[in-house]
Amino acid sequence: QEVKRGVWTKNMRAPSGWTFTVLLVLWVSVAVGLPTAYHPLPATIPDNGQNHKNDFCSRAQEVKSGARPLKTALQGMNVSVGYIYYEDTWLAYNKDTNMITGGYHYELLHLVAQRGGFGFQMGIMSKRANQTWTEFTQERQSQYDILADAYTDIADRRTRRSAFPFHILDQSFILVTQKDYEEDALLHHKLFSFLAPFDDMLWVLIIFSLVFTALVYWLMESGIKHHDDMKKQDKYVGTWLGNFTGNAGRAMYLSVAAFTGAGGFTPKTPFGRLFNASWTFALLLIVSAYTANLASLLIGVADESSGIETPQDVLATAGAKVCIWAGTAQHQTMKSMFPDMGFHEVPGVAAALVGVREEQCVAAAMGVVDWAENENYEAARNRDRPGAECDMQMVGRPFKTAGASWIVEGDAAASCSSLVADVLALLFLELGDEHELDALLERALEYVKKNSNAGECPEIEEKTELTALSVSAMGGIFLLHAFITIVCVIASIPYTMYYQRRRATKKQLRAKALEEIVTNGLGSPKGGKDAMRSHLLKGSAEGIARLERTMTAMASRIKELREQSKGQLQLGGKISTITSDGDIATAEVNTVPRALSLPAETPDYAGLSGQSTLPAAAFGSTR
């Protein structure tokens, strides 16, 4: 059954003492949470420098002729796989028992072997101290069918006949620096920090909008009768100063009050209401943006930037160096890309992070996956600063895109190992489409977090650059308000003209009616009693109030005429008036000039003698 799964090779036999060893390793794997779902496998290929490669030329011919599909080109074969052990995350290897128990590449090997129908045997390789990784891969690719590790794909390796079937990991070049924990002075320590959410030009625009809105509201609403917002100041009634201080001044106050929430406009016209809705909506957005930005700025945030985000920043810093794993693809490529850059060579990624903390360099260069693995390790911790142990951060964006994959020798003639690269590329592509590669990497990194001596670093919220909002960021609000204002002003011009003309007509009619009353009395036949009633008492309380004032004026006029007239008619009665509430109030009138005596032929008002009142029927049903 194991042979069908492609795990064991044909010539392998389980020794009698292995059963207990296998069970023990499985139990340990479960106990410590190693990422493996397969049986342990012994490393059977000795690291003796000999050639362990297969000849794939016959299979290549079958594929070329169409006799065999590419996916099953390795079916039934035993592929030799070489791996250099350095961490359990990628390949869990027990040196004492010579057993491989799990890891990212071990599980990936099982996945592709099952899909391709082939078996594999593994050997643990070693690298000489003075050997670069490119030299190492060039040497070992001629000894194994597959070099199963995350080797970064660079041009120099391809020129050495290294084939990269498919980029299974992202190894784009990045810089990692130590966070700067010098805290900025809290914003609320500054005297005018309340102005910080908006820049100067935006504040100028807001003040201009307050004044502009107030003036437009004054022009649109000041001519409207009974407007509570547009009352004149008693001291300057009828003067230009009174109109301005009572109307425009109050409009300015209401405009500012709307901004602070202490009040607002109460328009009477339909276009005034639309204008007010536009202004209040603009204020809603302005105040919300101000509040949100002020809250962000008032929080004291540590400045996590070290000032180094790109290789160019390193070059611009005098004496600055970059810590880098010596002999890696990143080291080789960066020396070619930046010949003037200083490097501090270290034996690994963790050592590069330690070099940054110990200020041997300003940044560490590594791949994306290298950082994903090491950001939770003890090397990325700062135990000397409680609460800030995870003090490393990736800065900027990757400055060079690169991928990592297994390596196969690009040989199309001697052993035809290029066929292996083609098969792996197909199988990796299928796994990528099914998201198996992503799931496998996620499990591997989860293992790192779970088994790191220092524990998992807490999630750190990404810092957002906090700046004052500018006119370009908020200008749309003011443009919208300006557009609605123009529409309202244009539309209100004919409306205001119609209203003023109608009001002037009513005023002329009422003035004429009052003149008739004063001159001829209520019983004057000019225009008729009904027409008089229609002019004066058109169903409004204002008509009643005006009549009351008219009757008072009549009493004053009677007094004047009494003094001027020699012949007087002694009545000794009272003249009644109607208040704005509809009640009848009487006034003492001792004499009535003959000129104002009511005609005897007027039945409703004839016979005024003694204590007389104006009949309520004269005013219809109006109170």
C-alpha positions as CSV (number, residue, x, y, z in Angstrom):
1,Q,0.0,0.0,0.0
2,E,2.8,2.4,0.8
3,V,4.5,1.6,-2.5
4,K,1.2,2.5,-4.3
5,R,1.3,5.9,-2.5
6,G,4.8,6.5,-3.8
7,V,6.3,7.0,-0.4
8,W,8.7,4.1,-0.1
9,T,11.1,3.0,-2.8
10,K,11.1,-0.5,-4.2
11,N,14.4,-1.6,-2.6
12,M,13.6,-0.3,0.9
13,R,12.8,-2.7,3.7
14,A,11.7,-1.8,7.2
15,P,14.3,-3.1,9.8
16,S,12.9,-5.0,12.7
17,G,13.8,-2.2,15.2
18,W,12.1,0.6,13.2
19,T,8.6,0.0,14.4
20,F,9.2,1.4,17.9
21,T,11.2,4.2,16.5
22,V,8.5,5.3,14.0
23,L,5.8,5.2,16.7
24,L,8.0,7.2,19.0
25,V,8.6,9.9,16.4
26,L,4.9,10.1,15.5
27,W,4.0,10.6,19.1
28,V,6.7,13.3,19.5
29,S,5.4,15.0,16.3
30,V,1.9,15.2,17.6
31,A,3.0,16.4,21.0
32,V,5.0,19.3,19.7
33,G,2.6,20.1,16.8
34,L,4.9,19.5,13.9
35,P,3.2,20.3,10.5
36,T,3.1,16.8,9.1
37,A,0.3,14.6,7.8
38,Y,2.6,11.8,6.5
39,H,4.7,9.0,7.8
40,P,8.3,9.7,8.7
41,L,10.8,8.8,6.1
42,P,14.5,7.9,6.6
43,A,17.2,9.9,4.7
44,T,18.6,7.0,2.7
45,I,20.9,8.9,0.3
46,P,24.4,9.4,1.7
47,D,26.0,12.8,1.3
48,N,29.1,11.4,-0.4
49,G,29.3,13.6,-3.4
50,Q,28.3,10.8,-5.8
51,N,25.8,11.1,-8.6
52,H,22.3,9.9,-7.6
53,K,20.5,11.1,-10.7
54,N,18.1,9.1,-12.9
55,D,18.1,8.9,-16.7
56,F,14.9,10.4,-18.0
57,C,15.6,10.5,-21.7
58,S,13.4,7.5,-22.5
59,R,10.5,9.1,-20.8
60,A,11.2,12.4,-22.5
61,Q,11.0,10.6,-25.8
62,E,7.6,9.1,-24.9
63,V,6.3,12.5,-23.9
64,K,7.7,14.0,-27.1
65,S,6.0,11.3,-29.3
66,G,2.7,11.7,-27.4
67,A,2.8,8.2,-26.0
68,R,2.8,9.4,-22.4
69,P,1.2,12.5,-20.9
70,L,3.5,15.0,-19.3
71,K,1.8,14.8,-15.9
72,T,2.6,11.0,-15.6
73,A,6.0,11.2,-17.2
74,L,7.7,10.2,-13.9
75,Q,5.1,7.6,-13.0
76,G,6.7,4.5,-11.3
77,M,10.2,6.1,-11.0
78,N,12.1,6.9,-7.8
79,V,13.3,10.5,-7.9
80,S,16.4,11.5,-5.8
81,V,15.8,14.6,-3.7
82,G,18.5,16.5,-1.9
83,Y,17.9,18.9,1.0
84,I,20.1,20.9,3.3
85,Y,18.7,20.9,6.8
86,Y,18.7,24.1,8.8
87,E,15.2,24.5,10.4
88,D,12.2,22.3,11.1
89,T,9.8,24.8,9.6
90,W,10.8,23.7,6.1
91,L,12.0,20.1,6.8
92,A,11.9,18.5,10.2
93,Y,14.8,16.2,10.5
94,N,16.1,14.2,13.4
95,K,19.8,13.8,13.1
96,D,20.0,11.1,15.8
97,T,17.4,8.8,14.2
98,N,18.1,10.0,10.6
99,M,14.3,10.4,10.2
100,I,12.5,13.1,8.2
101,T,9.2,13.7,10.1
102,G,7.6,16.7,8.4
103,G,7.9,20.3,7.3
104,Y,6.8,22.4,4.3
105,H,9.0,20.8,1.6
106,Y,8.4,17.3,2.9
107,E,4.6,17.7,2.6
108,L,5.0,19.3,-0.8
109,L,7.0,16.4,-1.9
110,H,4.2,14.0,-1.0
111,L,1.6,16.2,-2.8
112,V,3.5,16.2,-6.1
113,A,4.6,12.6,-5.8
114,Q,1.0,11.5,-5.4
115,R,-0.2,13.6,-8.3
116,G,2.6,12.5,-10.5
117,G,2.6,8.8,-9.4
118,F,6.3,8.6,-8.6
119,G,8.3,7.8,-5.5
120,F,11.2,9.6,-4.0
121,Q,14.2,9.1,-1.7
122,M,15.9,11.8,0.1
123,G,19.4,12.8,1.2
124,I,20.5,15.4,3.7
125,M,23.2,17.6,2.2
126,S,25.8,19.9,3.8
127,K,27.4,23.1,2.5
128,R,31.0,24.2,2.8
129,A,31.6,27.4,4.8
130,N,33.4,29.2,2.0
131,Q,30.8,28.3,-0.6
132,T,28.1,30.6,-1.8
133,W,24.6,29.4,-2.3
134,T,24.8,29.7,-6.1
135,E,28.0,27.7,-6.1
136,F,26.4,25.1,-3.9
137,T,23.3,24.7,-6.1
138,Q,25.5,24.4,-9.2
139,E,27.4,21.6,-7.6
140,R,24.5,19.7,-6.1
141,Q,22.1,19.9,-9.1
142,S,24.4,17.5,-10.9
143,Q,24.1,15.0,-8.1
144,Y,20.3,15.0,-7.4
145,D,17.2,15.0,-9.6
146,I,15.6,17.7,-7.3
147,L,17.1,20.2,-4.9
148,A,14.0,20.8,-2.6
149,D,14.4,24.1,-0.9
150,A,13.4,27.7,-1.4
151,Y,16.1,28.8,-3.8
152,T,15.8,32.4,-5.1
153,D,15.5,32.7,-8.8
154,I,18.2,35.0,-10.1
155,A,19.8,35.4,-13.5
156,D,23.3,34.2,-12.5
157,R,21.8,30.8,-11.4
158,R,20.0,30.4,-14.6
159,T,23.2,30.9,-16.5
160,R,24.6,28.0,-14.5
161,R,21.9,25.7,-15.9
162,S,19.7,25.9,-12.8
163,A,16.0,25.4,-13.8
164,F,13.3,26.8,-11.6
165,P,10.1,24.9,-12.4
166,F,7.6,27.3,-10.7
167,H,7.9,30.1,-8.0
168,I,6.2,28.5,-5.0
169,L,7.3,31.2,-2.6
170,D,7.7,35.0,-2.7
171,Q,11.3,36.0,-2.1
172,S,11.1,39.6,-3.2
173,F,13.9,41.7,-1.7
174,I,12.9,43.9,1.3
175,L,14.5,45.9,4.1
176,V,13.8,45.4,7.7
177,T,14.7,48.0,10.3
178,Q,14.2,48.6,14.0
179,K,11.3,50.8,15.1
180,D,12.1,54.2,16.5
181,Y,10.4,54.6,19.9
182,E,11.0,58.3,20.3
183,E,7.5,59.6,20.9
184,D,6.4,62.8,19.3
185,A,5.2,65.5,21.7
186,L,1.5,65.0,22.3
187,L,-0.5,67.4,20.2
188,H,-2.5,68.7,23.1
189,H,0.6,70.2,24.6
190,K,0.6,72.7,21.8
191,L,-1.3,76.0,22.3
192,F,-3.0,76.0,18.9
193,S,-3.4,72.3,18.4
194,F,-7.1,72.7,17.9
195,L,-6.3,74.2,14.4
196,A,-4.2,71.2,13.4
197,P,-6.9,69.0,11.8
198,F,-7.2,71.6,8.9
199,D,-4.4,73.4,7.1
200,D,-4.4,77.2,6.9
201,M,-6.0,77.5,3.5
202,L,-8.8,75.3,4.5
203,W,-9.5,77.4,7.6
204,V,-9.6,80.5,5.3
205,L,-12.0,78.8,3.0
206,I,-14.3,77.9,6.0
207,I,-14.3,81.5,7.3
208,F,-15.1,82.8,3.8
209,S,-17.9,80.3,3.5
210,L,-19.4,81.4,6.8
211,V,-19.5,85.1,5.7
212,F,-20.6,84.2,2.2
213,T,-23.4,82.0,3.5
214,A,-24.6,84.7,5.9
215,L,-24.8,87.4,3.2
216,V,-26.6,85.1,0.8
217,Y,-29.1,84.2,3.5
218,W,-29.6,87.9,4.3
219,L,-30.3,88.8,0.7
220,M,-32.7,85.9,0.2
221,E,-34.7,86.2,3.4
222,S,-34.4,89.9,4.6
223,G,-37.5,91.0,2.6
224,I,-39.8,88.3,3.9
225,K,-42.6,89.5,6.2
226,H,-42.8,88.2,9.8
227,H,-39.3,86.6,9.6
228,D,-38.0,85.8,13.1
229,D,-34.3,85.9,11.9
230,M,-34.6,89.2,10.1
231,K,-35.8,91.6,12.8
232,K,-34.5,95.2,12.9
233,Q,-32.8,96.7,15.9
234,D,-35.2,99.0,17.6
235,K,-32.6,101.7,18.1
236,Y,-32.0,102.1,14.4
237,V,-35.4,101.2,12.9
238,G,-35.7,102.4,9.3
239,T,-32.0,103.2,8.8
240,W,-29.4,101.4,6.8
241,L,-27.5,100.6,9.9
242,G,-30.6,99.1,11.4
243,N,-31.2,96.9,8.4
244,F,-27.6,95.7,8.4
245,T,-27.1,95.2,12.2
246,G,-30.6,93.6,12.5
247,N,-30.5,91.5,9.4
248,A,-27.0,90.8,8.1
249,G,-25.5,90.9,11.5
250,R,-28.0,88.3,12.8
251,A,-27.5,86.2,9.7
252,M,-23.7,86.2,10.4
253,Y,-24.4,85.1,14.0
254,L,-26.7,82.3,12.8
255,S,-24.2,81.1,10.3
256,V,-21.5,80.7,12.9
257,A,-24.0,79.3,15.4
258,A,-24.8,76.5,12.9
259,F,-21.1,75.7,12.7
260,T,-20.8,75.3,16.4
261,G,-24.2,73.7,16.9
262,A,-25.7,76.6,19.0
263,G,-28.3,77.5,16.5
264,G,-29.2,77.8,12.8
265,F,-31.2,79.5,10.1
266,T,-35.0,79.3,10.0
267,P,-35.8,80.2,6.4
268,K,-39.4,81.0,5.2
269,T,-39.0,80.7,1.4
270,P,-38.7,77.4,-0.4
271,F,-35.3,78.3,-1.9
272,G,-34.1,79.5,1.4
273,R,-34.9,76.1,2.9
274,L,-33.0,74.4,0.1
275,F,-30.0,76.7,0.7
276,N,-30.1,76.0,4.4
277,A,-30.2,72.2,3.7
278,S,-27.0,72.6,1.6
279,W,-25.3,74.6,4.3
280,T,-26.2,72.2,7.1
281,F,-25.0,69.2,5.0
282,A,-21.7,70.9,4.3
283,L,-21.3,71.7,8.0
284,L,-22.1,68.1,8.9
285,L,-19.2,66.8,6.7
286,I,-16.8,69.6,7.8
287,V,-17.4,69.0,11.6
288,S,-17.2,65.2,11.2
289,A,-13.9,65.5,9.4
290,Y,-12.6,67.9,11.9
291,T,-13.6,65.8,14.9
292,A,-12.2,62.6,13.4
293,N,-8.8,64.1,12.4
294,L,-8.5,66.0,15.8
295,A,-9.1,62.7,17.7
296,S,-6.3,61.0,15.7
297,L,-3.9,63.9,16.1
298,L,-4.4,64.2,19.9
299,I,-3.3,60.6,20.4
300,G,0.4,60.4,21.2
301,V,1.8,57.9,18.6
302,A,5.3,56.5,18.6
303,D,7.2,57.4,15.5
304,E,8.0,53.9,14.2
305,S,9.9,55.1,11.2
306,S,13.7,54.9,11.3
307,G,14.1,57.1,8.2
308,I,15.3,54.1,6.1
309,E,12.8,52.8,3.6
310,T,14.8,52.1,0.4
311,P,18.3,51.2,-0.6
312,Q,18.7,54.7,-1.8
313,D,18.1,55.9,1.8
314,V,21.0,53.7,3.0
315,L,23.3,55.1,0.3
316,A,22.3,58.6,1.3
317,T,23.3,57.9,5.0
318,A,26.9,58.4,5.6
319,G,28.6,55.2,7.0
320,A,25.4,53.2,6.8
321,K,25.6,49.5,6.2
322,V,23.1,46.7,5.5
323,C,23.2,43.4,7.4
324,I,22.8,40.5,4.9
325,W,23.1,36.8,4.9
326,A,26.5,36.2,3.2
327,G,26.5,34.3,0.0
328,T,22.8,34.3,-0.6
329,A,21.0,35.4,-3.8
330,Q,20.1,38.7,-2.0
331,H,23.7,39.4,-1.2
332,Q,24.9,38.5,-4.7
333,T,22.2,40.6,-6.4
334,M,22.5,43.7,-4.1
335,K,26.2,43.9,-4.6
336,S,25.6,44.0,-8.3
337,M,22.7,46.5,-8.0
338,F,24.4,48.8,-5.5
339,P,28.2,48.5,-5.8
340,D,28.7,51.5,-3.5
341,M,26.7,50.1,-0.6
342,G,28.3,48.9,2.5
343,F,27.4,45.4,3.8
344,H,27.7,43.7,7.1
345,E,27.8,40.0,6.3
346,V,26.2,37.6,8.8
347,P,25.6,33.8,8.8
348,G,21.8,33.9,8.6
349,V,18.6,35.9,8.7
350,A,18.3,35.9,12.5
351,A,21.9,37.2,12.8
352,A,21.0,40.0,10.4
353,L,18.2,41.1,12.7
354,V,20.5,41.0,15.7
355,G,23.0,43.1,13.8
356,V,20.3,45.8,13.3
357,R,19.4,45.8,17.0
358,E,23.1,46.1,18.0
359,E,23.4,49.0,15.5
360,Q,26.0,47.2,13.4
361,C,23.8,48.2,10.4
362,V,20.8,50.4,9.7
363,A,18.7,47.7,8.0
364,A,18.7,44.0,7.2
365,A,18.1,42.8,3.6
366,M,16.1,39.6,3.1
367,G,13.3,37.9,1.2
368,V,9.6,38.3,2.0
369,V,9.3,34.7,3.2
370,D,12.5,35.0,5.2
371,W,10.9,37.9,7.1
372,A,7.5,36.1,7.5
373,E,9.4,33.2,9.2
374,N,11.8,35.3,11.4
375,E,9.6,38.1,12.6
376,N,8.3,35.9,15.4
377,Y,11.7,34.4,16.4
378,E,13.7,35.4,19.4
379,A,16.1,37.2,17.1
380,A,13.4,39.7,16.3
381,R,12.8,40.5,20.0
382,N,14.0,43.2,22.2
383,R,13.9,41.9,25.8
384,D,15.5,45.1,27.1
385,R,12.4,47.1,26.4
386,P,9.3,45.7,28.2
387,G,6.1,46.0,26.1
388,A,8.1,46.5,22.9
389,E,9.7,43.1,22.3
390,C,8.7,42.9,18.7
391,D,10.7,46.0,17.6
392,M,11.5,45.0,14.0
393,Q,9.5,46.1,11.0
394,M,9.5,45.8,7.3
395,V,9.8,49.2,5.7
396,G,8.8,50.4,2.3
397,R,8.0,48.1,-0.6
398,P,10.0,45.3,-2.1
399,F,12.7,46.9,-4.1
400,K,13.2,43.9,-6.4
401,T,10.6,41.2,-7.3
402,A,11.9,37.7,-7.0
403,G,10.5,34.2,-6.5
404,A,11.8,31.0,-5.0
405,S,11.5,27.4,-6.1
406,W,13.1,24.0,-6.1
407,I,16.0,23.6,-8.5
408,V,16.4,21.0,-11.3
409,E,19.4,20.9,-13.6
410,G,18.5,22.2,-17.0
411,D,19.9,19.2,-18.9
412,A,18.1,18.2,-22.1
413,A,20.7,15.8,-23.5
414,A,22.8,13.8,-20.9
415,S,20.1,12.7,-18.4
416,C,17.2,14.8,-19.8
417,S,16.4,16.1,-16.3
418,S,14.7,19.1,-17.8
419,L,11.7,16.7,-18.0
420,V,11.5,16.8,-14.2
421,A,11.3,20.5,-14.3
422,D,8.5,20.4,-16.8
423,V,6.5,17.9,-14.7
424,L,7.1,19.8,-11.5
425,A,6.0,23.1,-13.1
426,L,2.7,21.5,-14.2
427,L,2.1,19.9,-10.8
428,F,2.9,23.2,-8.9
429,L,0.6,25.1,-11.2
430,E,-2.2,22.7,-10.4
431,L,-1.5,23.0,-6.6
432,G,-1.4,26.8,-6.9
433,D,-4.8,26.9,-8.8
434,E,-6.3,24.8,-6.0
435,H,-4.8,27.0,-3.3
436,E,-2.9,24.1,-1.9
437,L,0.4,26.0,-1.9
438,D,-1.1,28.9,0.1
439,A,-2.6,26.5,2.7
440,L,0.7,24.7,3.0
441,L,2.7,27.9,3.6
442,E,0.1,29.1,6.1
443,R,0.5,25.9,8.1
444,A,4.3,26.2,8.0
445,L,4.2,29.8,9.3
446,E,1.6,28.9,12.0
447,Y,4.1,26.2,13.2
448,V,6.7,28.9,13.5
449,K,4.4,31.1,15.7
450,K,3.4,28.1,17.7
451,N,6.9,26.8,18.5
452,S,8.9,30.0,18.7
453,N,10.6,30.3,22.1
454,A,9.5,33.9,22.4
455,G,5.9,33.3,21.4
456,E,3.9,35.2,18.8
457,C,4.4,38.9,18.3
458,P,1.2,40.8,19.0
459,E,-0.6,42.3,16.0
460,I,0.5,45.9,15.5
461,E,-1.9,48.3,13.9
462,E,-0.4,49.8,10.8
463,K,0.5,53.4,11.4
464,T,-1.2,55.9,9.2
465,E,0.4,59.2,8.3
466,L,-1.5,61.9,10.1
467,T,-1.6,65.2,8.3
468,A,-3.9,68.2,8.3
469,L,-6.7,68.0,5.8
470,S,-6.2,70.4,2.9
471,V,-8.5,72.2,0.5
472,S,-7.9,69.5,-2.1
473,A,-9.3,66.9,0.3
474,M,-12.3,68.9,1.4
475,G,-12.9,71.1,-1.6
476,G,-15.7,69.0,-3.0
477,I,-18.0,69.9,-0.1
478,F,-17.6,73.7,-0.8
479,L,-18.1,73.2,-4.5
480,L,-21.4,71.4,-3.9
481,H,-22.5,74.1,-1.5
482,A,-21.5,76.9,-4.0
483,F,-23.4,75.2,-6.8
484,I,-26.6,74.9,-4.8
485,T,-26.2,78.5,-3.6
486,I,-26.1,79.7,-7.2
487,V,-29.2,77.8,-8.1
488,C,-31.1,79.1,-5.1
489,V,-30.1,82.7,-5.7
490,I,-31.0,82.6,-9.3
491,A,-34.4,80.9,-8.6
492,S,-35.2,83.2,-5.7
493,I,-34.9,86.4,-7.8
494,P,-38.3,86.0,-9.6
495,Y,-39.9,84.7,-6.4
496,T,-38.7,87.7,-4.4
497,M,-39.9,90.1,-7.1
498,Y,-43.3,88.5,-7.2
499,Y,-43.5,88.6,-3.4
500,Q,-42.5,92.3,-3.1
501,R,-45.0,93.3,-5.9
502,R,-47.8,91.5,-4.1
503,R,-46.9,92.9,-0.8
504,A,-46.7,96.5,-2.2
505,T,-50.2,96.0,-3.8
506,K,-51.7,94.9,-0.5
507,K,-50.0,97.8,1.3
508,Q,-51.5,100.3,-1.1
509,L,-54.9,98.9,-0.7
510,R,-54.8,99.0,3.0
511,A,-53.4,102.5,3.0
512,K,-56.3,103.6,0.8
513,A,-58.8,101.9,3.1
514,L,-57.4,103.6,6.1
515,E,-57.5,106.9,4.4
516,E,-61.2,106.3,3.6
517,I,-61.9,105.5,7.2
518,V,-60.2,108.6,8.6
519,T,-61.7,110.9,6.0
520,N,-65.3,109.5,5.7
521,G,-65.8,107.2,8.5
522,L,-66.7,103.5,8.4
523,G,-70.1,104.2,6.8
524,S,-68.6,105.9,3.7
525,P,-70.4,104.9,0.5
526,K,-67.2,105.1,-1.5
527,G,-66.3,101.7,-2.5
528,G,-69.1,100.2,-0.4
529,K,-69.0,98.7,3.0
530,D,-68.3,95.2,1.6
531,A,-65.3,96.3,-0.4
532,M,-64.0,98.2,2.7
533,R,-64.4,95.0,4.8
534,S,-62.6,93.0,2.1
535,H,-59.6,95.4,2.1
536,L,-59.3,95.7,5.8
537,L,-60.3,92.4,7.2
538,K,-59.2,89.7,4.8
539,G,-59.4,86.9,7.4
540,S,-56.1,87.8,9.1
541,A,-55.3,88.9,12.6
542,E,-53.2,91.6,11.1
543,G,-56.3,93.3,9.7
544,I,-57.8,93.4,13.2
545,A,-54.7,94.9,14.6
546,R,-54.5,97.5,11.9
547,L,-58.2,98.4,12.6
548,E,-57.4,98.8,16.2
549,R,-54.6,101.2,15.4
550,T,-56.9,103.0,13.0
551,M,-59.6,103.6,15.6
552,T,-57.0,105.0,17.9
553,A,-55.9,107.3,15.2
554,M,-59.5,108.3,14.7
555,A,-59.9,109.2,18.4
556,S,-56.8,111.4,18.1
557,R,-58.2,113.0,15.0
558,I,-61.5,113.7,16.7
559,K,-59.7,115.4,19.6
560,E,-57.9,117.6,17.1
561,L,-61.1,118.5,15.3
562,R,-62.9,119.2,18.5
563,E,-60.4,121.9,19.4
564,Q,-60.6,123.3,15.9
565,S,-64.3,123.1,15.4
566,K,-66.6,125.7,16.9
567,G,-69.8,123.8,16.5
568,Q,-69.7,120.5,18.4
569,L,-72.1,117.7,18.8
570,Q,-72.3,116.6,22.4
571,L,-72.8,112.9,22.6
572,G,-71.2,112.0,25.9
573,G,-70.8,108.4,24.7
574,K,-68.1,105.9,24.0
575,I,-66.4,104.6,20.8
576,S,-65.5,101.0,20.9
577,T,-62.6,99.3,19.1
578,I,-61.7,95.7,18.4
579,T,-58.4,94.3,19.7
580,S,-56.1,91.8,17.9
581,D,-57.6,89.1,20.0
582,G,-61.1,89.9,18.8
583,D,-62.3,91.5,22.1
584,I,-64.1,94.9,22.2
585,A,-62.4,97.8,23.9
586,T,-64.2,101.1,24.6
587,A,-62.8,104.6,24.6
588,E,-64.3,107.8,26.1
589,V,-65.3,110.3,23.4
590,N,-66.9,113.5,24.7
591,T,-67.5,115.2,21.4
592,V,-67.7,114.2,17.8
593,P,-67.3,116.8,15.1
594,R,-70.1,117.2,12.7
595,A,-67.8,116.4,9.9
596,L,-67.4,112.9,11.3
597,S,-71.0,112.3,12.3
598,L,-72.4,109.1,10.7
599,P,-75.0,109.6,8.1
600,A,-78.5,109.0,9.2
601,E,-79.3,106.9,6.1
602,T,-76.7,104.3,7.1
603,P,-78.8,101.8,9.0
604,D,-76.0,99.9,10.6
605,Y,-74.4,102.9,12.2
606,A,-77.2,105.4,12.6
607,G,-78.5,106.4,16.0
608,L,-75.3,106.6,17.8
609,S,-76.4,108.1,21.1
610,G,-75.4,107.5,24.7
611,Q,-73.2,104.5,25.0
612,S,-72.7,103.1,21.5
613,T,-70.5,100.4,20.1
614,L,-69.5,99.3,16.6
615,P,-71.6,96.3,15.7
616,A,-69.6,93.1,15.3
617,A,-71.6,92.3,12.2
618,A,-69.7,95.0,10.4
619,F,-66.6,92.7,10.6
620,G,-68.2,89.5,9.4
621,S,-67.0,86.4,11.1
622,T,-63.4,87.7,11.6
623,R,-62.3,87.8,15.2
